[in-house]
Amino acid sequence: MLWFHYLVAVLHVRIDRARNAPSRGASAVEWVIITAIIAGVALGLATLIKTLVTQKESEITSNFGGGGGK
């Protein structure tokens, strides 16, 4: 049972240190979340731009009759 009391004491010390430690910026998990959000927004914008360009391309092609060069 002595090991249990030792474990509780060690955990209390670690919890107190974590609570009283000054903040040193974003943790690795926060950076991963921020990066994932930015990547998702960039992917969404790229998809939107590709869709708009493809629609304009179809519109231009239909206005000129498809081209063909002859």
VMD Tcl script that builds the backbone (N, CA, C; Angstrom):
set m [mol new atoms 210]
animate dup $m
set s [atomselect $m all]
$s set {name element resname resid chain x y z} {
  {N N MET 1 A 0.817 -1.194 0.000}
  {CA C MET 1 A 0.000 0.000 0.000}
  {C C MET 1 A 0.862 1.260 0.000}
  {N N LEU 2 A 2.110 1.111 0.366}
  {CA C LEU 2 A 3.022 2.240 0.386}
  {C C LEU 2 A 3.238 2.793 -1.017}
  {N N TRP 3 A 3.289 1.903 -2.013}
  {CA C TRP 3 A 3.495 2.349 -3.394}
  {C C TRP 3 A 2.339 3.221 -3.862}
  {N N PHE 4 A 1.128 2.937 -3.375}
  {CA C PHE 4 A -0.040 3.727 -3.761}
  {C C PHE 4 A 0.079 5.155 -3.231}
  {N N HIS 5 A 0.487 5.307 -1.987}
  {CA C HIS 5 A 0.665 6.638 -1.405}
  {C C HIS 5 A 1.773 7.406 -2.127}
  {N N TYR 6 A 2.836 6.681 -2.480}
  {CA C TYR 6 A 3.925 7.307 -3.236}
  {C C TYR 6 A 3.418 7.781 -4.598}
  {N N LEU 7 A 2.652 6.944 -5.287}
  {CA C LEU 7 A 2.102 7.301 -6.598}
  {C C LEU 7 A 1.190 8.522 -6.499}
  {N N VAL 8 A 0.352 8.574 -5.483}
  {CA C VAL 8 A -0.540 9.718 -5.285}
  {C C VAL 8 A 0.269 10.980 -5.028}
  {N N ALA 9 A 1.316 10.881 -4.232}
  {CA C ALA 9 A 2.156 12.048 -3.940}
  {C C ALA 9 A 2.853 12.546 -5.201}
  {N N VAL 10 A 3.374 11.631 -6.003}
  {CA C VAL 10 A 4.040 12.020 -7.250}
  {C C VAL 10 A 3.047 12.688 -8.193}
  {N N LEU 11 A 1.859 12.137 -8.300}
  {CA C LEU 11 A 0.841 12.730 -9.169}
  {C C LEU 11 A 0.440 14.120 -8.694}
  {N N HIS 12 A 0.325 14.310 -7.396}
  {CA C HIS 12 A -0.008 15.636 -6.871}
  {C C HIS 12 A 1.072 16.655 -7.227}
  {N N VAL 13 A 2.326 16.254 -7.102}
  {CA C VAL 13 A 3.429 17.159 -7.448}
  {C C VAL 13 A 3.367 17.521 -8.923}
  {N N ARG 14 A 3.154 16.534 -9.776}
  {CA C ARG 14 A 3.094 16.805 -11.222}
  {C C ARG 14 A 1.907 17.697 -11.581}
  {N N ILE 15 A 0.771 17.455 -10.962}
  {CA C ILE 15 A -0.415 18.274 -11.239}
  {C C ILE 15 A -0.180 19.710 -10.789}
  {N N ASP 16 A 0.413 19.883 -9.614}
  {CA C ASP 16 A 0.710 21.239 -9.133}
  {C C ASP 16 A 1.683 21.961 -10.060}
  {N N ARG 17 A 2.707 21.250 -10.541}
  {CA C ARG 17 A 3.651 21.864 -11.480}
  {C C ARG 17 A 2.947 22.278 -12.770}
  {N N ALA 18 A 2.083 21.417 -13.271}
  {CA C ALA 18 A 1.382 21.727 -14.524}
  {C C ALA 18 A 0.447 22.919 -14.356}
  {N N ARG 19 A -0.203 23.002 -13.216}
  {CA C ARG 19 A -1.132 24.116 -12.978}
  {C C ARG 19 A -0.408 25.440 -12.790}
  {N N ASN 20 A 0.766 25.408 -12.198}
  {CA C ASN 20 A 1.486 26.635 -11.871}
  {C C ASN 20 A 2.514 27.037 -12.918}
  {N N ALA 21 A 2.738 26.206 -13.917}
  {CA C ALA 21 A 3.741 26.521 -14.940}
  {C C ALA 21 A 3.233 27.648 -15.834}
  {N N PRO 22 A 4.124 28.577 -16.179}
  {CA C PRO 22 A 3.704 29.641 -17.100}
  {C C PRO 22 A 3.455 29.067 -18.487}
  {N N SER 23 A 2.543 29.676 -19.173}
  {CA C SER 23 A 2.219 29.213 -20.521}
  {C C SER 23 A 3.383 29.519 -21.454}
  {N N ARG 24 A 3.758 28.567 -22.257}
  {CA C ARG 24 A 4.879 28.747 -23.181}
  {C C ARG 24 A 4.423 28.631 -24.623}
  {N N GLY 25 A 3.254 29.120 -24.933}
  {CA C GLY 25 A 2.767 29.062 -26.309}
  {C C GLY 25 A 1.934 27.821 -26.549}
  {N N ALA 26 A 1.612 27.634 -27.806}
  {CA C ALA 26 A 0.743 26.522 -28.177}
  {C C ALA 26 A 1.489 25.194 -28.069}
  {N N SER 27 A 0.780 24.197 -27.611}
  {CA C SER 27 A 1.369 22.865 -27.529}
  {C C SER 27 A 1.346 22.213 -28.909}
  {N N ALA 28 A 1.956 21.069 -28.999}
  {CA C ALA 28 A 2.023 20.361 -30.285}
  {C C ALA 28 A 0.628 20.007 -30.786}
  {N N VAL 29 A -0.248 19.628 -29.890}
  {CA C VAL 29 A -1.607 19.271 -30.303}
  {C C VAL 29 A -2.323 20.486 -30.877}
  {N N GLU 30 A -2.152 21.630 -30.244}
  {CA C GLU 30 A -2.786 22.846 -30.760}
  {C C GLU 30 A -2.243 23.202 -32.134}
  {N N TRP 31 A -0.932 23.034 -32.337}
  {CA C TRP 31 A -0.351 23.321 -33.655}
  {C C TRP 31 A -0.899 22.375 -34.715}
  {N N VAL 32 A -1.096 21.105 -34.365}
  {CA C VAL 32 A -1.661 20.140 -35.316}
  {C C VAL 32 A -3.080 20.536 -35.685}
  {N N ILE 33 A -3.871 20.951 -34.704}
  {CA C ILE 33 A -5.251 21.361 -34.973}
  {C C ILE 33 A -5.277 22.604 -35.852}
  {N N ILE 34 A -4.453 23.589 -35.539}
  {CA C ILE 34 A -4.399 24.817 -36.339}
  {C C ILE 34 A -3.980 24.503 -37.768}
  {N N THR 35 A -2.960 23.655 -37.925}
  {CA C THR 35 A -2.486 23.284 -39.260}
  {C C THR 35 A -3.561 22.541 -40.038}
  {N N ALA 36 A -4.287 21.647 -39.380}
  {CA C ALA 36 A -5.355 20.903 -40.054}
  {C C ALA 36 A -6.467 21.841 -40.517}
  {N N ILE 37 A -6.809 22.824 -39.705}
  {CA C ILE 37 A -7.847 23.785 -40.094}
  {C C ILE 37 A -7.391 24.595 -41.295}
  {N N ILE 38 A -6.152 25.073 -41.264}
  {CA C ILE 38 A -5.634 25.858 -42.390}
  {C C ILE 38 A -5.585 25.008 -43.653}
  {N N ALA 39 A -5.137 23.763 -43.538}
  {CA C ALA 39 A -5.081 22.873 -44.700}
  {C C ALA 39 A -6.479 22.603 -45.245}
  {N N GLY 40 A -7.455 22.433 -44.365}
  {CA C GLY 40 A -8.831 22.213 -44.807}
  {C C GLY 40 A -9.396 23.409 -45.549}
  {N N VAL 41 A -9.131 24.604 -45.031}
  {CA C VAL 41 A -9.596 25.822 -45.702}
  {C C VAL 41 A -8.923 25.967 -47.063}
  {N N ALA 42 A -7.619 25.703 -47.128}
  {CA C ALA 42 A -6.897 25.800 -48.399}
  {C C ALA 42 A -7.434 24.790 -49.408}
  {N N LEU 43 A -7.710 23.582 -48.966}
  {CA C LEU 43 A -8.268 22.561 -49.854}
  {C C LEU 43 A -9.649 22.961 -50.346}
  {N N GLY 44 A -10.462 23.509 -49.460}
  {CA C GLY 44 A -11.787 23.979 -49.861}
  {C C GLY 44 A -11.713 25.099 -50.882}
  {N N LEU 45 A -10.810 26.054 -50.672}
  {CA C LEU 45 A -10.643 27.148 -51.635}
  {C C LEU 45 A -10.137 26.637 -52.976}
  {N N ALA 46 A -9.203 25.699 -52.958}
  {CA C ALA 46 A -8.685 25.136 -54.207}
  {C C ALA 46 A -9.789 24.419 -54.977}
  {N N THR 47 A -10.630 23.688 -54.280}
  {CA C THR 47 A -11.748 22.998 -54.924}
  {C C THR 47 A -12.733 23.996 -55.511}
  {N N LEU 48 A -13.028 25.056 -54.783}
  {CA C LEU 48 A -13.940 26.089 -55.271}
  {C C LEU 48 A -13.378 26.767 -56.515}
  {N N ILE 49 A -12.111 27.128 -56.476}
  {CA C ILE 49 A -11.488 27.789 -57.630}
  {C C ILE 49 A -11.485 26.856 -58.835}
  {N N LYS 50 A -11.159 25.579 -58.626}
  {CA C LYS 50 A -11.153 24.612 -59.733}
  {C C LYS 50 A -12.541 24.490 -60.342}
  {N N THR 51 A -13.570 24.436 -59.522}
  {CA C THR 51 A -14.944 24.336 -60.018}
  {C C THR 51 A -15.313 25.567 -60.829}
  {N N LEU 52 A -14.987 26.752 -60.325}
  {CA C LEU 52 A -15.310 27.984 -61.046}
  {C C LEU 52 A -14.571 28.069 -62.378}
  {N N VAL 53 A -13.312 27.682 -62.396}
  {CA C VAL 53 A -12.535 27.716 -63.641}
  {C C VAL 53 A -13.095 26.709 -64.643}
  {N N THR 54 A -13.460 25.533 -64.189}
  {CA C THR 54 A -14.030 24.517 -65.081}
  {C C THR 54 A -15.354 24.990 -65.667}
  {N N GLN 55 A -16.185 25.640 -64.860}
  {CA C GLN 55 A -17.456 26.171 -65.366}
  {C C GLN 55 A -17.214 27.245 -66.416}
  {N N LYS 56 A -16.292 28.149 -66.162}
  {CA C LYS 56 A -15.983 29.204 -67.141}
  {C C LYS 56 A -15.411 28.598 -68.417}
  {N N GLU 57 A -14.583 27.576 -68.282}
  {CA C GLU 57 A -14.013 26.914 -69.450}
  {C C GLU 57 A -15.119 26.315 -70.313}
  {N N SER 58 A -16.079 25.658 -69.683}
  {CA C SER 58 A -17.200 25.076 -70.427}
  {C C SER 58 A -18.020 26.161 -71.110}
  {N N GLU 59 A -18.234 27.272 -70.417}
  {CA C GLU 59 A -19.001 28.382 -70.978}
  {C C GLU 59 A -18.284 28.978 -72.193}
  {N N ILE 60 A -16.986 29.174 -72.082}
  {CA C ILE 60 A -16.216 29.742 -73.195}
  {C C ILE 60 A -16.195 28.775 -74.372}
  {N N THR 61 A -15.995 27.496 -74.099}
  {CA C THR 61 A -15.959 26.492 -75.162}
  {C C THR 61 A -17.286 26.426 -75.897}
  {N N SER 62 A -18.395 26.484 -75.179}
  {CA C SER 62 A -19.709 26.411 -75.829}
  {C C SER 62 A -20.001 27.680 -76.629}
  {N N ASN 63 A -19.484 28.819 -76.204}
  {CA C ASN 63 A -19.698 30.063 -76.946}
  {C C ASN 63 A -18.955 30.076 -78.273}
  {N N PHE 64 A -17.833 29.386 -78.357}
  {CA C PHE 64 A -17.040 29.362 -79.580}
  {C C PHE 64 A -17.298 28.121 -80.424}
  {N N GLY 65 A -18.208 27.294 -80.026}
  {CA C GLY 65 A -18.553 26.127 -80.830}
  {C C GLY 65 A -17.553 24.997 -80.727}
  {N N GLY 66 A -16.738 24.987 -79.726}
  {CA C GLY 66 A -15.844 23.857 -79.514}
  {C C GLY 66 A -14.519 23.963 -80.218}
  {N N GLY 67 A -14.310 24.926 -81.078}
  {CA C GLY 67 A -13.018 25.080 -81.750}
  {C C GLY 67 A -12.816 24.002 -82.791}
  {N N GLY 68 A -11.697 23.378 -82.805}
  {CA C GLY 68 A -11.412 22.317 -83.759}
  {C C GLY 68 A -10.314 22.716 -84.717}
  {N N GLY 69 A -10.158 23.975 -85.026}
  {CA C GLY 69 A -9.064 24.432 -85.847}
  {C C GLY 69 A -9.246 24.283 -87.339}
  {N N LYS 70 A -10.411 23.884 -87.869}
  {CA C LYS 70 A -10.576 23.723 -89.319}
  {C C LYS 70 A -11.599 24.669 -89.852}
}
mol reanalyze $m
mol bondsrecalc $m
mol representation Tube
mol addrep $m
